[in-house]
């Protein structure tokens, strides 16, 4: 019986680890997307300024 409980604990532990890997992967993906969007927002004013300068120089 002790061996059976040990196996059950290992399986539960493996399942928990797999779930944690999935959650951390999802967090990583969302973080990367958020960082990318923030960079896009940060660069928007620069892009608008460049467009305005190009229009003025025409």
N, C-alpha and C positions, 0 to 999 in steps of 0.2 A: 504493500500500500504506500509506503514512503516513496518508492520509485515513481509510482503513478502520480502522486501529488507533485513531485519534482518536475515530471514531464509536463503536467498541466501548468505549473508556474512558468516553465520555460516557454510554453506555447503562448500563454497570456503575455509574458514579457515580450516575446517576438512580435505579437500582434500590436502591442502598445508602441514598440519601437517603430514598426512599419507605419502606424498611424501618425506618430510624431514626425517621421521623415516626410510623409505626405503633407502635413500641416506646414512644416518648415519650408518645404518646396513651394507651396502655395504662397506663403508670406514673402518668399524671395521674389517670386514672379510679380506679385502685386507691388512690391517695393521698387522693382526695376521699372515697371510701367509708370508708377507715380513719379519717380525720379526723371524719367524721360519726358513726361508731361510738364513737370516743373521747369525743366530746361527749355522746353519749347515755349512756355509762357515767359520765361526770363529773356529769351532771344527775340520774342515778338517785337518789343519796342525798338530794338536795333534794326530789325528787318523793315519796320515802318519808316524809321529815320532814313535808311538807305534808299527806300522807294521815293520818299519826299525829296531827297537830295538829287536823285536821278531825274525826277520830274522838273526840278528847278533848273537843272543844267541843260535841259532841252531847249 
